[in-house]
Amino acid sequence: MSLLLSKARVSHRVAGVNRYASNLKLVRTCGIAASRVSPRSSLSNATKHYLLSQRRQFSIGSKCLSAQDNEPSKPTTSTQDDDLLQSATSLENLRLRLEFEKYGNVRDYLQKWQDSQDNSADPVRGPGTANKMLATDAWKGNMLNDNREAMDAGFDVMRASDDDPEFLNRDDEGAGLNHYLEPGDLVAMSASDGVLSYAIYVRSIAKQQQVYTDKGKWRIAFKRDIEYVVKGFVPRETVAPLLPHFPAALAEMSSEFQSAIEGGVPRHAGAHLIKKIQEFDLGVREIYRNNALRLDNLHALVADEESNLVYTLEELACKALEIEEDQLDATLLFLIHQCVHENSFLIDHDMSSLFANHYLVRPLRVAKVINTVCTWVHEHQDYIVNSARGKDTPYIRNHPLQQFLLKAQRLIRQSRSVRSPTTVSCVGPSAVRVEPKENASPAIYREVLTEQFNDDDRAIIEYLQHWCLPPRRMTRGHMRSAGSHIMRSTGMYSVVDLGPDTATLFLQELGVFHPWENTRLLDHRLALPGHGIFLEHDKLWAKVAEEAQLLADKSQLEDSMKDLRVDWGDLKVYCVDDTKAQEIDDGVSLERIPGSDDNFWIHIHVANPTAFMGHESSIMKWAASQAESLYVPERTYPMIPESVTQKHFSLGPGRPTLTFSAKMNLQGDVLDTKVANGTVRNVTYITHDRLRRVFKPDTGATDSTKALSVGGEFPERIAGRRVITETLTPEDEETFHILRQLMAGWREHRRQNGMLEFTYPPRVSVSMSVGSVALPPRKLGATEGRYVLGDPVIKLRQHEIDLQEVRDDTTDNLISLLMNLGCWVSASWLSSRNIPAVYDGTQYHPEYRKVTRENMERITGQEWLNMAAPTGVSLSRPIPHVSLGLDAYVKSTSPLRRYIDVVAHYQIEAALRFEHAHNRRFDAAAASEPEDRSVLPFSAADVDRWLARSLSSRLRLRECERGSRQFWACLLFFRAFYFAECPLPATFECQISKRFDQADLAGAAYTNGWAGILYAFGVRCQILVPPRMPDADKVDVMSMVEAKVTRVDMGRMLVVMEATRFLRGSPAQMTLAAYRPSMA
């Protein structure tokens, strides 16, 4: 069944009435009085005729409005009061006129007249202004937006806002210290027309960033607006005169005339700032004039013919202008960024973080493809226009675009014979279910090839892929419009909006994308291997994989720590992980101390690849460039090739380890710590569910979760390389009870140190399968069309969580707590020797009240907008981690999947070798001899440099993993809701997080309702709250509602819900549910 629906059309008559009514509302709202109009006698005849026609139109509009009422209007008390008020106003105006005629002081007359009028619409508020509103009155934007449009359709804007991790892990490893805006910073803001404008950051209130624009206005700026920052542009005290005229509370948009939240400021209050901005702009223009020829051809100067290149802004400036880095200044760097903005898409500035310094330069070949396709589109448009005018036109049938359109129509019809198109940017499932035996293949889908694509077809398809794939940065008009024209010209998409999200549907029907294509994995900035995104990258991965295979083929590798290894013998090591875990990074053991019932050694055994591969090897250089492994439901993109990790490093009997140990008593006191390389012999594998049943015996293996599933029975596969133990001995269970008691005591110490504990939404737990084989990565270079029979099986786990209580991590997440211990031991060992590594910590936003253990229980609803929870920071030196209640923290327990851990291991092992050879403690800060200074493979500068360069990759990988889980969960809801592949509950419990119209989507499309989470599944959603719902006014930040599914938008990857019942407000401990302490 097709889901294509006709567009709703509003009749011209009704639209006219609405327009006139809107004009009347504007007049009334702005307080435009008749006394402000010049006398009729002074008007020209043309003006009089125009005013008369306007009066007639308003009169018609009023009649249409009155006709909608069943009862004739009657005088009311309010009407009588208005008449009296008008009379009083007329008398006052007459008195003032007589006074003016007597004394002739026009200034005094105008001032008194203004004081007697209603000035609530005056855009300037604050002391010394005519606006009588108080600072405590509601703040609304009240100025026009200088012809700024709202973001077109908001595709990038919506996705960025929907994916905003504001309510996810905020204390994970992150950016550098003070990576936030500070008063006096200059910011460059982008608009839908692609122009950058200046503003000065003033302050942040209620999570809204307030800036003073170069037009002399205050404005609320969101993440989507701010593109570039010049730190410390003016001293922070110079913005103080603006504060009385800026919103003192949450500001909202005026629905009458705004596409951004803006208001007025007296010119004298900000004149000194406008002057500074103008001086800066003059400097930018001067440099541009002197280098215009080069800067106008920036992309041609810095791009390669075939390969993507990555630059920092400093490298880009030096390359473009052929200068040295010491010649750079803030003005020149801003100019280069401005030129990048003019070349957007061809040079892509990564905006995953406001302080990311990452510029992707696409090859010249791509620029030629884009220009060629856009030229074809313009020729096709000219043909259509000339044909409509009856002019002679060249024969179009052999035109490359016309040939492609004819082929596309055939392919789309073939696709629609097996799959229904929909209005939500995705084709439906096929009516045919494929069994593996039918396909002579273990897969449950079958591809049917159709037509070949020639070179011209492939150029158009490549353009369409660039148009619709992340990051979707085609802001130039001719680039954006070409894709819409191509889709429109097929004649097959007349009832859907034509934009980048629906282009995905188009490419699915052409057979370029699978019907279930996860486009997040095709992000050019990630360039994941196997997709043909960046051929040089794929070649490098192939070389790394080949080197890894050579290591895997060796029976034994050279061990740089062989003289220092401890043989752990029969000590039982427990590796606790999911059944589908591909590499086992860590295990735990408990060593009893003879003669003591209270003291124990806890050992965290971690895989040890760094002892066998140098930090300059090609494998480790690749790992450094990738930052970490990526795990998505369809496959894994490993940081280190699996061939070598499975053969030599994934924990198992006889495998090497780096072990972090803590001697503790049952009260949780840490009595001693040590770090040593070793070898484990006695290894037992169990699952997290089995471990939880040690503490909760009545909980069945699957009682804690339920699941939704589409596509048939989901095949549960257990990794064949190890045996999962379901039976634990009494001694095993006693060991885990002791470990729990030790961690409970240690947790109390952390609580005393300020640790924050929250109830948090579950992670999206979704799986997919196409049979007994993995889904191969899809390559971008399509050579022929196809359609697909059969669909993946998708399973989404439902978590049973009690929202009214904070979970006990010692029973639910014991292993995570033990990994925290290991990372703290690592950080303590490194920091005691002043060794640089990647230390994770937290910082508070300086403009908000801090969320602490003492006050977090009192925070509810809108109060959250004025509070700041700690956010993650990563530095090369120790920094306290408030959320975890630890003085230092270095991730060290996952070196097979995180390069941060690899750095720590290299540093530790270098220091261990030094101490073994010199029989003295190593201290990096006191190293004076050349031999001492060269011990460590990484200096603090090296670590800082890697953190800056990898920031973009780390953030993008995290977003990609989270977005991929969201995609597969939405695809399940799409198939269940529209095609009834599995029954859905009538309603779901949802948690509210933030209002769209007060966040990044203000002024863009789709601003209704709230962002939220389907709590039992962790799936992000948009929640519409109908005003007629009982207790609708109680809905607030972090409250719970019951809601039903009304739409599944695959373009935005969101489930759209309608609230049906208010459940409860936000318990204080749920208010910051997002800030889950980081687990190693």
N, C-alpha and C positions, 0 to 999 in steps of 0.2 A: 504494500500500500504506500503510495507516494505521500510525503508530508508537505509537498509544495502547496502553499496557500496563497490566495490572491491578496495583493496589498490593499489595505483600507484606504479609500479615497474620500477626502472631505469635499463636499460640494462648495462651489464658489460662493453661493449665497450665505451658507453658514460661515465659511471662512471670512467673508466680508463682515458679517456681524461681529465675529470675534475680534477682527482687527479694529473696528470702530469702538467696541467695548474696551479693548486694550488701550486705545488712545484716550478714551474718557478717563480710564483709571489712571493713566499717566498724568493727565492734566490735574486730576484731583490730588494725586499723591504728591506731585511737585508743587502744588499750591499756586499754580499760574493764575493770577487774578486779572480781571478785566482792566483794573486800574493800571496794569503794566503795559497795556497796548497803546500805541500812539493814537491820538485823535483821528477819527475817520476822515476828517477834512484834509489831513496831510497825506493820505494814501493815494497812490495812483489808481487809475481805473482798472488796470490789470490786477493790481493787488486786491482791490475791492471785490472784483469778480472771483478771484481765488478764495478769499475769505468767505464769500457768500456760498460758493460751491462746497467748501469745507463744512459750513454750518448745515447745509442741506444733508451732507453725508452723515454728520453726527446725528442729525434729526432722524434720518432713516434708520441708523443703527439703534437709536433709542426706541423707535417704534417697534423694531424687530424684537428688541429685548422685552418691551412691555407686552408684546403679543404672546410671549411665553407664559405670562402670569394669567391664571384663571380668574382672579378677582381684581377689580379695578383698584388702583392705588388710593390709599386714604391718608389724610394728614395724620401725622404722628407727633408725639411730644418732641421727638428728636428733630423733626422737620421744623416745628415751630421754634425750637431753640436755635436752629441754624438760621432761620429768618431773623430772629432777634439779634443774633450775633452779626449777621450781615448788615443789619440796620446800624448797630453800634459801630461797626467798622466803617460804614459809609460816613457817619457823623464825624468820626475821628479823622478820616481822610479830608473831609470838608474843612475841619478846624485847622489841620496842618496846611491846606492850600491857602486858606485865608491868611494864616500867619506868614507863609512864604511871600504872598503878594504884598503884605505890609512891610516886611523887613528885607526881603530879597536875598537871604542867605541860603543858597542852594545846597551847600554841603550840610548845614545844620538841618535843613528840611529833609534831605534824603536820609540822614542818619536817624532822625526821629521817625520818619516813615518806616524805615527798615525795622526799628525797634518795636514798632506797633504791629508788625506783620508776623505771621507764622513762619518760623525759619527752620522747621524740622527737616526740610529737604536740603538745607544748606550742607554741601558736602564736607565742609570744614568744621570740625568739632574741637572743643577744648577751651582753655582760658583765653580770653581776649578775642573770641570769635562771636559772631552773631547767633550761632546755633545755641539754643538754650538747653539742649539735651545734657543730662548728667553723664559723668563717666561710667556710672553704674547702669545706665540704660543699655539695652541690647545694641550691639554693634552690627551694622549691616553695611555691606559695600554700597556706595551711593554715587558712583561716578561712572560715566561711560568709559569704554575701554580702548579709546584711540584706534578704532577700527580693527581691534584684535578679534579674530574669530575664536570660537571654541575649537579645540583640537578636532580635526576632521575625523569623524567616526571613532577616533580615539583608539585605534587598534593597539598601537604600542602602549599608549597611556593606560588602557584598560588592563592589558596583560601585566604591565609593571605594577599597577596597583593591586591587582588580584594576587600577584605573587609576592607582594611585599612581606618580608619575613618579620615584620614588626611584632607579630604575635607568635613567633616561633622562638627558636633558641637564640637569645640575644647575648648570652655570655659564652658562646663558643669562640674559638680562635678567630680573630678578625683583623681590623685595620690597625693603624698605628695610634700612638697616644695623641689625644686632642684632635682626632679626625672628626671635628664637628665645626659648624659655623660659629664665629664669634663676632660680637658687635664691632662694626667698622670694616668687616670684610667686604670686598667688592665682588659681586656675583654677576654673571652673564646669564640672562634668561632667554629661552627660545620661545618662539610663537609658531602658530601653524603656517605662517607665511615664510618661515625659515630664517627670519631676521633675528639677530641677537640684540638685546637691549641691556643697558646697565642698571644696576640697583645696588644699594648698600644695605647689608644685613643689619637689622636693628635689634631684634630679640625674637624669642620663641615663647608663645603663650598657648596653653591648651593644645600642644603638639602642632601648632600652626606657626610657620616661620614668617615673620613680618619683615618686609624690606621697604626701603625708600627708593622709589624709582627715579630714573632720569627725567621723568615728566613731572616730578614734584608731588607724587602721590604716595600714600601707604598702600601696600599690597600684600596679600597672603600668597606666599610662594610655596609650591609643593615640589616633591622630588621630580616630577615631570618637567618643571619649569627651569630649574637651575642646572646649568650645564658646565659652568666653569667658575673657579674661585680664585681671587687674588687675596691672600691672607694679609691682615694688618694694613689694609689700604689707607684707612684713617684711624686715629686714636679713638678708642671706644667712648671717651668722654665727649667727643664731638657729636655723637648721635643723641646725647641726653636731651637737647632742646626739642627733639621730635616726640618724645615719649608722651607728653600730655595730649597729643593729637592722634595717637595710635590706639587701636583697640586694647582695652584693658582686660578683655575676656574673649571667649570664643566668638569669632566673627562669622557671619553668614553672608551668602550672596543675595543681592537684590534680584528678584525674579524679573523685574521690569526691563532692566537695561544692562545686565552684566553677563559676561562670560568668564570673568575672573573677579575675585573679591578685592575690590579697590575702594579707596576713599581719599578725601582731600586733606591737604596739610597746608598751613599758611606758608606763603613763599619765603617770608623772612626767616622762618624757623629752619629751613633747610638750604638756604641760599649758599652757604659756605660749602655744603656737600655737593650741590649741583656744580659749583665752580671747580671743585676737585675732579669730578667726573668729566667735565668738559676739557680740563687740562689733560687728563689721561687720554681722552678720545683724540685730542689734537695730536698727542704724541704717537698714538697708533696710526692715525692718518698720515703723519709725516713719514714714518717708516714705510708705510705702504706705498706712498708716492715714489719713494726712492727705490723700491724693489718690486714695482707693480708687474713688470714683465715676468719675473720669476714666480711671484706669488699667484698670478693668474693662471699659471700652468703648474701649480704645485703637484698635482697628482702625477703628471708626466715626469716631473723631476725626481720623485722619490719612489715610484712604482717599478716593479720588475715586469718583464714581459709575460711570464707565465705563473709566477709563484706569489702567494700572499707573503707580505712582510709585516713584521711587528716592530714598532718604534715606541720609545718614550717621547714626550713632547720636546724635550731637550735635544734628543737625537734627530727628531724630525726637523727642528729649526736649524740645527747645524748642517744637516744634509741639504735643506732647501736653499739656504743662503750662503753655504760654503764658508762658514765661520767656525770659530772655536767656542767651546762651552763657556769660557770666561767672558765672552762678549755678550752673553744673554742677560736680559733683565725682564722684569715683570711685564713691561709694555710690549716687548718683542714677542714674548711667549704668548701673550694674549692674542696678538695679531696672528700668529701662526695657528692658534686654535680657531680663531675666527675664519681663517682661510680653510681650515679643515671642515668647519661647519658649512662653508659654501660648497665644499666637495663631499658633503655627507653621502653616505653609502660607499662611494669609492674610497674614501678614507673614513673609517668608522671609529669614533671615539667611544670607548667602553664606558657605559654609565651604570655599571653594576654597583659602583661606589662613587660618591661625589669626589673622592680623592684618588681614584684609580688613574694611573698614568700609563695608559695602554691604548695604542692607536694601530688599528689593523688597516693596512694599505692593500687594496685588491689589485690584481695584476692589470696591465694595460689591455690584455686580451679581453678581460671582462668589460672594461670600459668600451671597447670597440663593439662587443656584442650588444651592450645596452644601447649605444648610439645607433647601431644598425637596425635593431628592432623598433626603436622609437621613430626612426626615419620611415620604415615600412608602415607604421601605424599612421603617421601624418599623411603619407601618400594615400593610404586607404581612406582616411577621413576626407581628404580633398576629393577623392573620387565620389564618395557618398554625397557630399555637399553639391558638387557640380552636377551630379545626376539628378538631384532633387530640383536644381534650378533649370534643368533642361539643356545644359551646356554640353558641347562635345567633350567626351572623355576618352582617354586611352583605354585600350582593351585591358581589363583587370584580371581576367580569368587566370592568366599565368603569373600573376603577381605572387611572390613568396607567401605573403600573409593570407591571401585568398586561398591559395592551395592548402595552407595549413588549416584554415577554417573549415574547408570541405572535409578534410581528413578528420578533424576533430568532431564534426557532426556525426560522421559514421561511427567513430569510436564511442562517442557518448551514447548513441542509440544501442550499440552492442552492450555497453555496460548496463544500461537501464533495462535490458532484457533479463538480467540476472540480479540486479540490485536497484533499490529505490533511492533516488536522490532525496535530500531533505533540506529544509530551510535552516538547519543548524550546523552547516559547514561540514557535513560528513555523509557518505553514502551508508545505506543500511546494510544489514547482514544479507548474505546470499540465501536464497530459498533452498539451496542444495547443501547438504552436509556430507562432507567427504570422509570416508573411512580410509585408514592407511592402506589397506590391502587394495583398494580401488586404484590407488595412485602408484603402485609398485614402489612406494616410498613410505617411510615412517611418519611423514607429515600428514596433517589433517586438512590441508588445503591444496588446491591444484591451480596452477597458472595456465591460462589459455592464450597463446600469442595471437596477435591480430595483424597489424600493419607495421611495416618498417618506417622509421623516421629518417628523412634525409638531412643533410647538413643545415638547411634553412629551418626545418622543423626543430632540430636540436637547439639552434640558436634561440628560437622563440621559447622553447621549453626552459632553457637555461635562464632566460630573462624572467619567466614566470616563477621559477624556483627562487631566484634572488628576491623577487617581489614579495613572496609569501613566507619565506623562511625567516626564523629569528636572525638578526634583531629587528627586521622590518624597518629599515631606516631610509627608505626612498622618499625623502621629503620634497625633492624637486617636482614641480608640477608635471613636466613632460614624462618623467619616470613613473609617477604614480598613475597618471591617466591612461598610459598605454595599456596596462594590464586590464583595466576596466573596459576599455574599448575592445580588446580582443575577446573577452568573455561575452560582452554585449553582442558582438558581431556574429557569434555562433548561433544566436537566436534561441539558445537552450536555457538561459538563466534570467528570464524576464521578470521573475517574481521574487528574486533575492537581491539584497544589496550587494553591489559588486565591489569587493575590496580584497585585501590580502587574505582574510580568513576564508572567504568563499573560493579564493583561488586554490586552496587545498582541495576542496570538493572537485573543482575542475580537473586538477591533476590526478585525483583518484579515478575519475571517470575516463581519463585518457589512458590510464594504466601506468603512469609515471610513478605514482605513489601507491603503496598498498592501501586497501580500504581501512587499515588500522595503523597507518603510518604515524609514528611518534616523531613529529617534526622537531622536537627539542633536541634530538640527537644529531640533527643536521645543521646545527648552529655553526656558522663559519668561524666564529671566534674560538670555539672549542677544537674544531678540526679533528674530531675523533677518528681514529684509524679505521679503515675498512669501508668508508663511505665515498671515497674518491673526492672529498672536499678539497684537500690540499695534497697533491700528488707527491711533493717532496716529503711531506709528513708521513705519508703512507710508505714511501721508500725507506725512510729512517726507521720506522717501526719494523719493517721487514728485516732490516739489518740487525736491529736489536734482538728481534725474535730468533734470528739465525745464530747470533752469538750466545743467546740464552740456551738454545738447543745444544750447542757445542758443550756448554757447561753441564747441561743435564745428562749428556751422554757419558760424561766422566764418572767413574765410580767413586772418586774421591777428589775433593778440592783442597787447595792449599789454604791452611787455617792460620791467620795472623795472630790468633790468640791461643794457639795449641798449648803453649807452656803455662797458661794461666787457668785452664779449664778445671772446674770442679765436677767430679762425677757424682751425680745425685743418686746413683745406685737404685736400690729398691724403693726409695721414697715415692709414694704414689702421687702422680700429677694428674689433676682433673682438668680436662679441656671441655668447657661448656659453651656450646654454640648451637645454631640452628642446623637442621639436618641438611640444608642446601648450602651451607657455608663452604666456600671453595678453598680458602686458605685458612689454616688455623694459626693465628698469631700468638696466642697466649694460653697459659694454663696456670693453675694455682696448686699449692701444696701446703700442708701444715706439718711442721716438725715439732714433736714434743721434746721438751728439755728434761733429761733424766733428773729425778729428784724434785721436780716442781710440778704442781697441779695448776699453777696460776700463770706461768710464763710459757710463751710459745714463739716459735719463729714462723712467720708467714712468708712464703716465697712466691713471687710473681715471675714465672718463667716465660720469656719472650723469645720468639724466633730471632735468629741471629745471622741475617744475610751479610751484614757489613763486615764481618770477620773474613769473608771469602771473596768479596768484590771491592775493589778500590773505588774511592769516591770520584775518581776521574775516568772510570770505565764508561763505555758507551751506554751500558745498561743503567748505571746510576745517573748519568747525564740526562738520559731519557726520563728517568723517574723525577729528577729535579724539574724538568720542563712540564711534566704532567701534574705534579703536586700531590695527587692522590688517585686511587682507583675510583672508578665510577660504577656503581651498582644500580642497574635499572631492571624492571621486571623481565625484559626480553633477553638481556645478556649482561655480561660484565666486561668493562674495559680496564684491564689490570694495569697498575703502575709498573709492576715487574712481571715479565712474561711467566705464565703459569707453568711452562715446561720446567723451568729451573726451581721455582718455589715448591712445586709438588714433589720434585725429585730430591731436593736437598734441604729445604728450609721449613716447610709447613710442619708444625710440631707433631712429633711421633717418636716411637722408641728409637733411641740412638741419635736423635737430632740435637744440634747445638742450640744453646740458649744464651741470652744475657739475662741474668736473674737479679731482680730487685727484692731485697729482703728487709723485713722489719721485725724486731723482737718486741713483743707486746705482752701486757698482762690483761686480765679479763676486765679491768676497769677502762681499757682503751688507751692506756699510756704507752707511748712509743719509747722503749728503753734503749734501743740501738738500731742502727741501719747499716746495710752493706750492699755493695754491688759487685757481682762477679760473673764471669763467663762460665758456662758449664755444659753438661750433656745430660739429658733426661733419658731414663730407661723404661720406667714403669708408667705408662700413659693410659688413662681411661677417658673415653669420650661419652658425654651425656648431653641431653638437651636442657634448655631453660625450663621447659614444662616439667621435666622429670625432677629437676632441682627444686622447683616450687612445691612439688608434692612431698618433699622431705619435711617441709614446714607446715604444709596444709594437706595432710593425708587424705582428707575427705574430698579433695578437689580431683575430679577425673582428668584424664589426659586432655580432653577437649572441652571440658565444661566451661572453662573461662572464656571461650570464644565461640561465636557462631559465624556463619559465612553465607554470603550471596554468591551465586555462581551462574554464569551463562555459557552456552556452547557445549554442554554435556558434562560428563564426569571428569573431574580434574585428576590427572595422573600424579600421584605423590611419589617422588623419586628421592631416594636417599643416596648420598654420595657413596660410591662403591669402594673408595680407597680406605675406609675405616669402618669399624664396627661400633654402632651406637649402643651403649649399655642402658638397658631399662631396669636391670636388677642391681640394687645397691646393697652391700653388706651392712650389718649393724655398725661396724667400724667406720664405713664410709659415711653413714648418716650422722654418727657422733662427730666426725671431723667437720661436717658442714654446720652442725649446731654450734660447735666451738667457734668456727669462723664467723658465724652470725653474731655470737655474743661479743667477740672481739670487735667486729665492725660496729655493733650497737654502742659499745663504749667509746670507740673512736668518733662516732657520729656526735656523741654528747660533747666532746671536746670541740668539735667543729661548730656546733651550735653556739657554744660559749664564745666562739670566735666570730659570730655573726652570720653563719651559714643560713641561706634562704631556702625554704622548702615550699614547694607548691604542688597542687594538684594540676596536672597538665593533660591536654588532649592527647590521645594516642597517635602514634605515627601511622600513616596509611600503610596497611599491610595487604598488599595486592600481589597476586601472582598471575602469570599467563603461560599458556603452553600451546604449541602447535604440533604436539605429538612427542615422540621420544627423541626428537632432535631439536637443537636450538634454532631459533629464527635467525637466519643469516642477515648481516647488515645490508641495507639497501644502498646501492651506489647511485649517485646523482646523475651520472651520464647515461640517460635512457636512450636506447637505440631502437626500440620497437614498443608498440602499444600492447596491452594485454588486459584481460579481465580475470578475476580470481573467484574460484568456487571454494566454499568452505571458509570458516572463521576460527580464530583462536578461542580456546577455553579461558575464561577469566574468573578468578576467585578473589573475593574481597572479604577479609575477616572482620567480624564485628566484635568489638571488645566490650566486655561487661565491666563498667567502671562506676564506682560509687562517687558521685560528684561532691558529696557532703563531707568527705574525709580525705586527709592527706595519706597517700599510700605509704606503707612501711617498706622502704627500699631494702631493708635487711632480709626480707622474705621475698619480695617481688624482683629486686634487682641486686642481689648479693654480689654477683660477679662484677657489676659496674662499680660498686663501692670498693671492691678489692683492686680493680684497675685504677681507681682514683688514688688508692694507697700507693700503688706502684709508681704512678706518675709523680706523686709528692716525694717519694723516696728519691726518684731520679732527679727532680728539681733541687732537693736539698743537697744531694751529693754534688751536683754541678755548681750550684750557687756558692757552696762552701769553698770551692776552688776557684771562684770567679771565672768560670768557663762560660763563654757565650753559647747560647742555644736558642731555640724558639720557646720563650717563656710565655705562657698564657695567663692573663689576668683580666681584671675588669676596671672600668672607670664609670663615673657618673656624669651625666650631662650637667654642667655647672648652673644652668638656668632653672633647674627644677629641684623640688624637694626630693631628697633621697628616700628610696624605699629601703627600709632596714627590717631586721627581724623584729624590732620593737614596735614599729608602726604598721607593718604590712597587714595585720589583722583588722585595722580600722579603715582600710581603703575599700571603697565601694563605688561602683558605677562611674559617673562623670568625674569623681575625684581622681580617677586614674589619669585623666588628662593633665593634671597638674603635678604628677609624680614622675620620677625617673627611676627605673630599675637599672641595675648595672649592665653595661654592654661590654662585649668582648674586645680585648686588646692583645696584640701579639708583639713582643719586643725581644731584643737580644739580651736583655737583662731581666732580673727577677722583678715581678710586680705582684702585689697581693691579688688573690682571687676571692672577692667578697662572696659571690654566690656559693662557692664551695667551702668557704670558711678556712682557706689555706693561705699560708704566707708565700708560697711559690708553687708553680705547677708547670711541668713539661710533659707533653704527650710523648710516651716512650713505649707503649705496649702494642703498637700495630705497625711495625716497620715494613711489612709486606704490602701495605696498602696506603701508607701516609709518609710523605717525604719528611715531614716535621720530625717524625720518630727516627727516621734514618739519620738525620743530622745529629740528634741527641746521641745515638749509638756510636757514630763515628767519633764524636768528641769524647765520650766516656772511655771508649776503648783506647784512644790515643793517650789519654791521661793514665789509664791502668797500665799500659805498656811502659810509660815513663816512670811511674812509681815502682814498678817491678824492677826496672833496669837500674834506677838510681837509689832505690831504697829510701825515698823521702816523698813527702806529700807534694803534689803539684799545685801551684798557684799561678793562674794565668796573669793576675794583676801584678805579681811580684817577679814575673819572668824577666830577667835582665840579660842573660846570656843568649846569643843568637840561637844556640841549640834549644833552649827552653822556649823561645818565641816561635820556633818553627814546629813545635810538637803538634799543635792542633791543626786539623785540616781546614777549619773554618775560623776566620777572625770575626769579631763583632761586626765589622763593616761588611764582610761576606754575608752574614746572616741578615743584616738589615737590607742589603741589596736584593737578596732572594725574596725576602718578605714583600718588598715593594713591587718586584717584578711579578711575583706569583699571586698577588692579591686578587687580580682580576680572575685568574684561573680558578683559584680556590672558591671564590664567590660564585662563579658561573657553574662550576661542577656541583656545588651544593644546590643551586637553583635548578639545575638540570635534573638531578636525582629527585628532588621534591616535586618538580613539575611533571616528571615522567610517571611517578606514582599517581599523581593527580589525574593525568591523562588516562591511564588505564582504568582508574576507578570511575571516571566520567564515562568512558566507553562502555563499561558494564552498566551504569545507570541508563545510558542512551539506549542500549539494546533491550534492557529490561522495561523501561518506561514506554518507549515508542513501539517496540516489537514484541513485548510480552514474553521475553525469553525466560524470565523467572519472576515469580511474584514478589512485589515490593510491599513493605508495610504501608498502611494508609497514611501514617504520619511518622516523623522522626523527631527526636530531641535535638535541638540545635542551640549552639552557644553564640550569642551576639558578640562581635568584636569592635567594629567601628562603622560609623555612618559614611556612606560613599560621598554624600554631598558636602561633608566637612573634611574630606580627605583629597587624595590626588585626582579623583574624578570630578571634582567641582568644576562646572562649566563644560564638561564633556558629555557624551552620550552615556546612557545607562547609569545615571546617578541616583536612581531611586533605591530606597531600602538600605540594608545593612550588609556589611561583610560578616560572614559567620563560618561556623564549622559544624558539619554533621558529626556530633560528638562521638558517637559510638564507632565511627569509621575514620575520623580524622580528616575527612574530605572537605575542602573549602567550598563554600556556597554563597549565593546572594540571597538574602532573606527580605522579602517584601512584607511589610506590616500594614494590613488594611486598617484604615481609621475605624471601621465598624467593629473590629475585633474587641471583645471585652478586655479591659486593662491595657489597651494599646499604648496609653500614655505612660505606662510603667516600664516599657521596654527601654533598656539602657545598656551601656557597655557591660559586657560579660553576664548579662542576664540570660536565662534559659527560656526558650519557647518551643512549642510543638508546631511543626510545620509539615506541609505536604509538598511533594514535587510538582512543579507546574511546567518545567522546561529543563532540558539539558543542553546547554550551549557548548558545542564542541569547538567553536571558534575561540571562545574565551576560556574553555576548559573549566566550566563552572556548572554546578547544579543550582538551578534557580528554584527557590522555595517560596511558598506563601504561608506566613504564620497563621495558625488557626486558634492557638490558645497560649496565653501567657502562663508559664509554669512557676517561675520564681526569679527573684532578683539575684544579684551576684553576691554569694558568700564572699567575705573578705579574702579568704585564702584562694578563691578561684579568680579573683580579679586579675592577678598576674599569672594566670595559668601558663602563659607562653614561656615564661622564663624558667625553663627546666634546666637544672644544673647540668653542665656538660659531663658526659660519661666518656671515659677513654675508650 
